[in-house]
Amino acid sequence: MQEDRRLAVLRAIVEDYVATEEPVGSKALVERHGLGVSPATVRNDMAVLEDEGYITQPHTSAGRVPTDKGYRLFVDRLSTVKPMSSAEKRAIASFLDGAVDLDDVVTRSVRLLSQLTRQVAVVQYPTLSRSTVRHVELVALAPTKLLVVLILSTGRVEQRLVELPAELTEDALAELRSRVNQAATGEVIADAVRRLREAVPEAPGPGPDRDDGVTRAVVETLADAMEDHRSDARVAVGGAANLARYGDSFDSAVRPLLEALEEHVVLLRLLGEATVGGTVTVRIGAEGPYEQLSSTSVVATGYGPRDEALATLGIVGPTRMDYPGTMSAVRAVARYVSRILDEG
């Protein structure tokens, strides 16, 4: 009974501190939250919570603020993540459905997430090495020039021009297109590259089982496009202006985070490994990998088609944040982005 009541007191302190940005006193808790006990009982509960390290007194004021340990207990005891309203879901869907390509999806996602949470949003570009090949198209631009178009499960599209060592007839192009797709479609990148190279005839020269250089040129161009991992460390960042709301903790929380926003590798490590199944990960303060960001929290989850986590998206911000609302927004945006990638 006492533990439940103290948890209710802690929950009220977290909610009030996040909302008001001011240390919270016992009198205000009783007035705002209808805890059903006297201010004296609340004061006793606050004393116990302080002794156990869940709240602290920042200065000589009567109010208390949550510690990282307090935020962690608050998040762990959330019975459910607050669902998005129907209006919010419609707004997310309409905003993201207008995206024209993968870059647009990522750009819109980061803007949307920063607006919904009023935090700094970070979206990792889908990792190429985890992608599968959706389709390969070969388009003849001239008798000895092809446009090779690679479409991946992430929605990413790679285009390359190939100069051929010999002319290619329409029938030969159709046969090559079929052979390339048979080898690569549905395969993860590493397997697709291996199978494509196995499809190149060993013997040079003309004939169905011999290589006139055309197949090899197309396969090597495709392999080069698939092995281009430059996007694996790319992230999009939005909403840095939201940090202006935390001016009172500039040196401890905002300045280190602003510096981190310049380093994509740091942001990727902050986000952590992509998770599947809609699991939202919350890392609070010193739980993160960087000591200088010990006043920063991260709320993140994986996204990708068909329950395949290809990359991570989330928010980073000072530990004083609306955790239930942020977790809900991160999960909702990840689900919509995953659906868009699934639909191609």
The 8 nearest C-alpha neighbors of each residue, nearest first, counted from 0:
[[1, 3, 2, 4, 5, 6, 7, 44],
 [0, 2, 4, 3, 5, 44, 6, 7],
 [1, 3, 5, 4, 0, 6, 7, 44],
 [4, 2, 6, 0, 1, 5, 7, 8],
 [3, 5, 7, 1, 6, 2, 8, 0],
 [6, 4, 8, 2, 7, 3, 44, 1],
 [5, 7, 9, 3, 4, 8, 10, 2],
 [6, 8, 4, 10, 5, 9, 11, 3],
 [9, 7, 5, 11, 6, 10, 12, 4],
 [10, 8, 6, 12, 11, 7, 5, 13],
 [9, 11, 7, 13, 8, 12, 6, 14],
 [10, 12, 8, 14, 9, 13, 15, 7],
 [13, 11, 9, 15, 10, 14, 16, 23],
 [14, 12, 10, 16, 11, 15, 17, 65],
 [13, 15, 11, 17, 12, 16, 18, 10],
 [16, 14, 18, 12, 17, 13, 19, 11],
 [15, 17, 20, 13, 19, 18, 14, 21],
 [16, 18, 14, 15, 20, 319, 19, 320],
 [17, 19, 15, 16, 20, 14, 321, 21],
 [18, 20, 21, 16, 15, 17, 22, 14],
 [21, 19, 16, 17, 18, 22, 15, 319],
 [20, 22, 19, 16, 23, 62, 15, 64],
 [23, 21, 62, 63, 64, 16, 24, 20],
 [22, 24, 62, 63, 12, 21, 16, 64],
 [25, 23, 62, 27, 26, 61, 63, 28],
 [24, 26, 28, 27, 42, 38, 41, 29],
 [27, 25, 29, 28, 24, 38, 30, 41],
 [26, 28, 30, 25, 29, 24, 31, 23],
 [29, 27, 25, 31, 26, 30, 32, 24],
 [28, 30, 26, 27, 33, 32, 31, 34],
 [31, 29, 27, 28, 32, 26, 33, 34],
 [32, 30, 28, 29, 27, 33, 34, 26],
 [31, 33, 34, 29, 28, 30, 11, 27],
 [34, 32, 35, 29, 31, 30, 28, 36],
 [33, 35, 32, 36, 29, 8, 28, 7],
 [36, 34, 33, 37, 29, 32, 38, 4],
 [37, 35, 34, 40, 38, 41, 29, 33],
 [36, 38, 40, 39, 41, 35, 29, 34],
 [39, 37, 41, 40, 25, 26, 42, 29],
 [38, 40, 42, 37, 41, 43, 25, 36],
 [41, 39, 43, 37, 42, 38, 44, 36],
 [40, 42, 44, 38, 43, 39, 25, 45],
 [43, 41, 39, 45, 40, 44, 25, 38],
 [42, 44, 46, 40, 41, 45, 39, 47],
 [45, 43, 41, 47, 46, 42, 5, 48],
 [44, 46, 48, 42, 43, 47, 49, 41],
 [45, 47, 43, 49, 44, 48, 50, 42],
 [46, 48, 50, 44, 49, 45, 51, 43],
 [49, 47, 45, 51, 53, 46, 50, 54],
 [48, 50, 54, 46, 52, 51, 47, 55],
 [51, 49, 47, 52, 48, 46, 53, 54],
 [50, 52, 48, 49, 53, 47, 54, 46],
 [51, 53, 49, 50, 54, 48, 68, 66],
 [54, 52, 69, 48, 68, 66, 49, 51],
 [55, 53, 65, 49, 66, 64, 52, 48],
 [54, 56, 63, 64, 49, 57, 65, 66],
 [55, 57, 63, 58, 64, 62, 54, 59],
 [58, 56, 55, 63, 64, 59, 60, 22],
 [59, 57, 60, 56, 61, 62, 63, 55],
 [58, 60, 61, 57, 56, 62, 63, 22],
 [61, 59, 62, 58, 56, 57, 22, 63],
 [60, 62, 24, 59, 63, 56, 23, 22],
 [63, 61, 24, 23, 22, 60, 56, 64],
 [62, 64, 56, 22, 23, 55, 54, 24],
 [65, 63, 22, 54, 55, 56, 23, 16],
 [66, 64, 54, 69, 53, 13, 70, 55],
 [65, 67, 69, 54, 68, 53, 70, 55],
 [68, 66, 70, 69, 284, 71, 283, 65],
 [69, 67, 71, 66, 53, 70, 72, 52],
 [70, 68, 53, 66, 65, 72, 67, 71],
 [69, 71, 73, 67, 68, 72, 74, 65],
 [70, 72, 68, 74, 69, 73, 75, 67],
 [73, 71, 75, 69, 74, 70, 76, 68],
 [72, 74, 70, 71, 76, 75, 69, 10],
 [75, 73, 71, 77, 76, 72, 70, 322],
 [76, 74, 72, 73, 77, 71, 78, 70],
 [75, 77, 73, 74, 78, 72, 71, 6],
 [78, 76, 74, 79, 75, 73, 80, 323],
 [77, 79, 76, 80, 75, 74, 81, 73],
 [80, 78, 77, 81, 82, 323, 76, 327],
 [79, 81, 323, 327, 82, 326, 77, 78],
 [80, 82, 327, 323, 79, 324, 83, 326],
 [83, 81, 327, 80, 84, 324, 79, 328],
 [82, 84, 87, 88, 327, 85, 81, 328],
 [83, 85, 87, 86, 88, 82, 89, 81],
 [86, 84, 88, 87, 89, 83, 90, 82],
 [85, 87, 89, 84, 88, 90, 83, 91],
 [88, 86, 90, 84, 89, 85, 83, 91],
 [89, 87, 85, 91, 90, 86, 92, 84],
 [90, 88, 92, 86, 87, 91, 93, 85],
 [89, 91, 87, 93, 88, 92, 94, 86],
 [92, 90, 88, 94, 89, 93, 95, 87],
 [93, 91, 89, 95, 90, 94, 96, 88],
 [92, 94, 96, 90, 91, 95, 89, 97],
 [93, 95, 91, 92, 96, 97, 90, 107],
 [94, 96, 97, 92, 93, 98, 91, 107],
 [97, 95, 93, 98, 94, 92, 339, 91],
 [96, 98, 95, 94, 99, 93, 104, 92],
 [99, 97, 103, 104, 96, 95, 100, 107],
 [98, 100, 103, 97, 101, 104, 102, 96],
 [101, 99, 103, 102, 98, 104, 154, 155],
 [100, 102, 104, 103, 154, 155, 105, 99],
 [103, 101, 105, 104, 100, 106, 99, 155],
 [102, 104, 106, 100, 98, 101, 105, 107],
 [105, 103, 101, 107, 98, 102, 106, 108],
 [104, 106, 108, 102, 103, 107, 109, 101],
 [107, 105, 103, 109, 108, 104, 102, 110],
 [106, 108, 110, 104, 105, 109, 103, 111],
 [109, 107, 105, 111, 110, 106, 112, 104],
 [108, 110, 112, 106, 120, 111, 107, 237],
 [111, 109, 107, 113, 108, 112, 237, 114],
 [110, 112, 108, 114, 109, 113, 107, 115],
 [113, 111, 115, 109, 114, 110, 120, 108],
 [112, 114, 120, 238, 117, 118, 110, 116],
 [113, 115, 111, 117, 112, 116, 110, 238],
 [116, 114, 112, 113, 117, 111, 328, 325],
 [115, 117, 118, 113, 325, 114, 112, 328],
 [118, 116, 113, 114, 241, 115, 119, 238],
 [117, 119, 116, 113, 241, 316, 120, 238],
 [118, 120, 238, 239, 314, 315, 113, 237],
 [121, 119, 314, 113, 237, 109, 236, 112],
 [122, 120, 236, 313, 312, 235, 314, 109],
 [123, 121, 312, 235, 234, 109, 311, 124],
 [124, 122, 234, 311, 310, 312, 233, 125],
 [123, 125, 234, 233, 126, 310, 122, 230],
 [126, 124, 310, 309, 127, 153, 123, 231],
 [125, 127, 231, 309, 128, 129, 310, 124],
 [126, 128, 130, 129, 125, 228, 231, 230],
 [127, 129, 130, 126, 188, 189, 228, 187],
 [130, 128, 127, 126, 309, 187, 131, 188],
 [131, 129, 127, 128, 187, 152, 188, 153],
 [130, 132, 187, 186, 152, 185, 151, 188],
 [131, 133, 151, 184, 185, 186, 134, 152],
 [132, 134, 151, 152, 150, 184, 185, 131],
 [135, 133, 150, 184, 132, 149, 180, 136],
 [136, 134, 149, 148, 180, 150, 137, 179],
 [135, 137, 148, 147, 138, 134, 149, 176],
 [138, 136, 147, 146, 176, 148, 145, 139],
 [137, 139, 146, 145, 140, 136, 147, 148],
 [140, 138, 145, 141, 144, 146, 137, 142],
 [141, 139, 145, 144, 138, 146, 142, 143],
 [140, 142, 144, 143, 139, 145, 166, 167],
 [143, 141, 166, 144, 167, 139, 140, 168],
 [144, 142, 163, 166, 141, 162, 165, 167],
 [143, 145, 162, 141, 140, 161, 163, 142],
 [146, 144, 139, 161, 140, 138, 160, 147],
 [145, 147, 160, 138, 137, 159, 161, 148],
 [148, 146, 137, 159, 158, 136, 145, 160],
 [149, 147, 158, 136, 135, 157, 137, 146],
 [148, 150, 135, 157, 156, 134, 158, 151],
 [151, 149, 156, 134, 133, 155, 135, 132],
 [152, 150, 132, 133, 153, 155, 154, 131],
 [151, 153, 131, 154, 133, 130, 132, 150],
 [154, 152, 151, 155, 340, 130, 125, 303],
 [153, 155, 152, 151, 101, 340, 343, 156],
 [154, 156, 153, 151, 101, 150, 157, 152],
 [155, 157, 150, 149, 154, 151, 158, 148],
 [158, 156, 149, 148, 224, 150, 155, 159],
 [159, 157, 148, 147, 149, 156, 146, 160],
 [158, 160, 147, 146, 161, 148, 157, 220],
 [161, 159, 146, 145, 147, 162, 158, 144],
 [162, 160, 145, 144, 163, 146, 159, 217],
 [161, 163, 144, 143, 145, 160, 164, 216],
 [164, 162, 143, 165, 213, 144, 161, 216],
 [165, 163, 212, 213, 162, 143, 166, 211],
 [166, 164, 163, 143, 167, 213, 211, 212],
 [165, 167, 143, 142, 168, 163, 164, 144],
 [166, 168, 142, 171, 172, 165, 143, 169],
 [167, 169, 171, 170, 172, 166, 142, 173],
 [170, 168, 172, 171, 173, 167, 139, 174],
 [171, 169, 173, 172, 168, 174, 167, 175],
 [170, 172, 174, 168, 169, 173, 167, 175],
 [171, 173, 169, 175, 170, 174, 176, 168],
 [174, 172, 176, 170, 171, 175, 169, 177],
 [173, 175, 171, 177, 172, 176, 178, 170],
 [176, 174, 178, 172, 177, 173, 179, 171],
 [177, 175, 173, 179, 174, 178, 172, 137],
 [176, 178, 174, 180, 175, 179, 181, 173],
 [177, 179, 175, 181, 176, 180, 174, 182],
 [180, 178, 182, 176, 181, 177, 175, 183],
 [181, 179, 183, 184, 177, 182, 178, 135],
 [180, 182, 178, 179, 183, 177, 184, 176],
 [183, 181, 179, 180, 194, 195, 178, 184],
 [182, 184, 191, 180, 186, 181, 179, 132],
 [185, 183, 132, 180, 133, 186, 134, 181],
 [184, 186, 132, 131, 133, 183, 187, 134],
 [187, 185, 131, 191, 184, 183, 132, 190],
 [188, 186, 131, 190, 130, 189, 191, 132],
 [187, 189, 191, 190, 131, 128, 130, 192],
 [190, 188, 192, 191, 187, 193, 128, 186],
 [191, 189, 193, 192, 187, 188, 186, 194],
 [190, 192, 183, 188, 194, 186, 193, 189],
 [191, 193, 195, 189, 190, 222, 194, 188],
 [192, 194, 190, 196, 191, 195, 197, 189],
 [195, 193, 197, 191, 196, 182, 192, 190],
 [194, 196, 198, 192, 197, 193, 182, 191],
 [197, 195, 198, 193, 194, 199, 192, 218],
 [196, 198, 194, 195, 199, 193, 200, 192],
 [197, 199, 195, 196, 200, 194, 182, 178],
 [198, 200, 196, 197, 215, 214, 201, 210],
 [201, 199, 209, 210, 202, 208, 198, 203],
 [200, 202, 199, 203, 209, 210, 208, 197],
 [201, 203, 209, 200, 210, 204, 208, 211],
 [204, 202, 210, 209, 211, 201, 205, 212],
 [203, 205, 211, 210, 209, 202, 206, 212],
 [206, 204, 211, 209, 210, 203, 207, 208],
 [207, 205, 209, 208, 204, 210, 211, 203],
 [206, 208, 209, 205, 210, 200, 211, 204],
 [209, 207, 206, 200, 210, 202, 205, 201],
 [208, 210, 202, 206, 200, 203, 204, 205],
 [211, 209, 203, 200, 212, 204, 202, 205],
 [210, 212, 204, 205, 213, 203, 209, 214],
 [213, 211, 215, 210, 214, 216, 164, 203],
 [214, 212, 216, 215, 211, 163, 164, 217],
 [215, 213, 217, 216, 212, 218, 199, 210],
 [214, 216, 218, 212, 213, 217, 199, 219],
 [217, 215, 213, 219, 214, 218, 212, 220],
 [216, 218, 220, 214, 215, 219, 221, 213],
 [219, 217, 221, 215, 220, 216, 214, 222],
 [218, 220, 222, 216, 221, 217, 215, 223],
 [219, 221, 223, 217, 218, 222, 216, 224],
 [222, 220, 218, 224, 223, 219, 225, 217],
 [221, 223, 219, 225, 224, 192, 220, 226],
 [222, 224, 220, 226, 221, 225, 219, 227],
 [225, 223, 221, 227, 222, 226, 220, 157],
 [226, 224, 222, 223, 227, 221, 188, 192],
 [225, 227, 223, 224, 228, 222, 188, 128],
 [226, 228, 224, 225, 229, 223, 230, 127],
 [229, 227, 230, 231, 226, 127, 128, 225],
 [228, 230, 231, 227, 232, 233, 127, 226],
 [229, 231, 233, 228, 232, 124, 126, 127],
 [232, 230, 126, 228, 229, 233, 127, 124],
 [233, 231, 230, 234, 264, 229, 263, 267],
 [234, 232, 230, 231, 124, 123, 263, 235],
 [233, 235, 123, 122, 124, 263, 236, 121],
 [234, 236, 122, 121, 123, 109, 237, 106],
 [237, 235, 121, 120, 109, 234, 122, 119],
 [238, 236, 120, 109, 110, 119, 239, 113],
 [237, 239, 119, 113, 240, 241, 118, 120],
 [240, 238, 119, 241, 242, 237, 118, 257],
 [239, 241, 238, 242, 243, 119, 244, 237],
 [242, 240, 243, 239, 238, 118, 117, 244],
 [241, 243, 244, 240, 245, 239, 253, 118],
 [242, 244, 241, 245, 246, 240, 239, 253],
 [245, 243, 242, 246, 241, 247, 240, 117],
 [246, 244, 243, 247, 242, 248, 249, 253],
 [245, 247, 249, 248, 243, 244, 242, 253],
 [246, 248, 245, 249, 244, 250, 243, 251],
 [249, 247, 246, 251, 245, 252, 250, 253],
 [248, 250, 253, 246, 252, 251, 254, 247],
 [251, 249, 254, 248, 252, 253, 255, 247],
 [250, 252, 248, 249, 253, 294, 254, 255],
 [253, 251, 294, 249, 248, 317, 250, 254],
 [252, 254, 249, 256, 255, 257, 250, 251],
 [253, 255, 257, 250, 256, 249, 252, 258],
 [256, 254, 258, 257, 253, 252, 292, 259],
 [255, 257, 259, 253, 258, 254, 260, 252],
 [258, 256, 254, 260, 259, 255, 253, 261],
 [257, 259, 255, 256, 260, 261, 254, 262],
 [260, 258, 256, 261, 262, 257, 255, 265],
 [259, 261, 257, 258, 262, 256, 266, 263],
 [260, 262, 259, 258, 263, 257, 265, 266],
 [263, 261, 265, 259, 260, 264, 266, 258],
 [264, 262, 266, 265, 267, 234, 261, 233],
 [263, 265, 267, 266, 262, 268, 232, 233],
 [266, 264, 268, 262, 263, 267, 269, 259],
 [265, 267, 269, 263, 268, 264, 270, 262],
 [268, 266, 264, 270, 269, 265, 263, 271],
 [267, 269, 271, 265, 266, 270, 264, 288],
 [268, 270, 266, 267, 271, 265, 287, 288],
 [271, 269, 267, 268, 299, 266, 311, 297],
 [270, 272, 268, 269, 267, 273, 311, 299],
 [273, 271, 274, 270, 311, 301, 268, 310],
 [272, 274, 301, 311, 310, 308, 300, 271],
 [275, 273, 301, 300, 308, 278, 272, 276],
 [276, 274, 308, 277, 301, 306, 278, 307],
 [275, 277, 278, 306, 274, 301, 308, 307],
 [276, 278, 275, 279, 330, 300, 301, 274],
 [279, 277, 276, 300, 274, 275, 280, 301],
 [278, 280, 300, 299, 277, 281, 330, 326],
 [279, 281, 299, 298, 300, 278, 282, 297],
 [282, 280, 298, 297, 283, 279, 299, 296],
 [283, 281, 297, 296, 286, 287, 280, 298],
 [282, 284, 296, 286, 67, 285, 281, 318],
 [285, 283, 293, 294, 295, 296, 286, 67],
 [284, 286, 293, 287, 283, 290, 294, 292],
 [287, 285, 284, 283, 282, 288, 293, 296],
 [286, 288, 285, 289, 282, 284, 269, 283],
 [289, 287, 269, 290, 286, 268, 285, 292],
 [290, 288, 292, 291, 287, 293, 285, 269],
 [289, 291, 293, 292, 285, 288, 287, 284],
 [290, 292, 289, 293, 255, 294, 251, 256],
 [293, 291, 295, 290, 289, 294, 255, 256],
 [292, 294, 284, 285, 290, 295, 291, 289],
 [295, 293, 284, 252, 292, 317, 318, 251],
 [296, 294, 317, 284, 318, 292, 316, 293],
 [295, 297, 283, 318, 284, 316, 282, 315],
 [296, 298, 315, 282, 281, 314, 299, 283],
 [299, 297, 281, 313, 314, 280, 326, 282],
 [300, 298, 313, 280, 312, 279, 270, 297],
 [299, 301, 279, 311, 274, 312, 280, 278],
 [302, 300, 273, 311, 274, 308, 310, 275],
 [303, 301, 308, 333, 337, 310, 311, 309],
 [302, 304, 337, 308, 309, 307, 306, 340],
 [303, 305, 341, 337, 340, 307, 306, 338],
 [306, 304, 307, 341, 303, 337, 338, 308],
 [307, 305, 304, 275, 276, 308, 303, 302],
 [308, 306, 303, 305, 304, 309, 275, 302],
 [309, 307, 303, 302, 301, 275, 310, 273],
 [310, 308, 303, 125, 126, 307, 302, 129],
 [309, 311, 125, 273, 301, 308, 123, 302],
 [312, 310, 301, 273, 123, 300, 302, 122],
 [313, 311, 122, 299, 121, 300, 123, 301],
 [314, 312, 299, 298, 121, 329, 120, 300],
 [313, 315, 120, 298, 119, 121, 297, 118],
 [316, 314, 297, 119, 296, 120, 298, 118],
 [315, 317, 295, 296, 118, 119, 318, 314],
 [316, 318, 295, 319, 294, 252, 296, 320],
 [317, 319, 296, 295, 320, 294, 284, 316],
 [320, 318, 317, 17, 321, 16, 316, 20],
 [321, 319, 322, 318, 17, 317, 316, 325],
 [320, 322, 324, 323, 325, 17, 319, 14],
 [321, 323, 325, 324, 320, 326, 74, 298],
 [324, 322, 326, 325, 80, 321, 81, 327],
 [325, 323, 327, 326, 322, 321, 328, 81],
 [324, 326, 322, 328, 327, 323, 116, 321],
 [327, 325, 329, 323, 328, 324, 322, 330],
 [326, 328, 324, 330, 325, 329, 80, 81],
 [327, 329, 331, 325, 330, 326, 332, 324],
 [330, 328, 326, 332, 331, 327, 313, 325],
 [329, 331, 333, 327, 328, 332, 326, 334],
 [332, 330, 328, 334, 333, 329, 327, 335],
 [331, 333, 335, 334, 329, 330, 328, 336],
 [334, 332, 336, 330, 302, 331, 335, 337],
 [335, 333, 337, 331, 332, 336, 338, 330],
 [334, 336, 338, 332, 337, 333, 339, 331],
 [335, 337, 339, 333, 338, 334, 332, 340],
 [338, 336, 303, 304, 334, 340, 335, 302],
 [337, 339, 341, 335, 336, 340, 334, 342],
 [338, 340, 336, 342, 341, 337, 335, 343],
 [341, 339, 343, 337, 342, 338, 304, 154],
 [340, 342, 304, 338, 339, 343, 337, 305],
 [343, 341, 339, 340, 338, 304, 337, 154],
 [342, 340, 341, 154, 339, 152, 153, 338]]
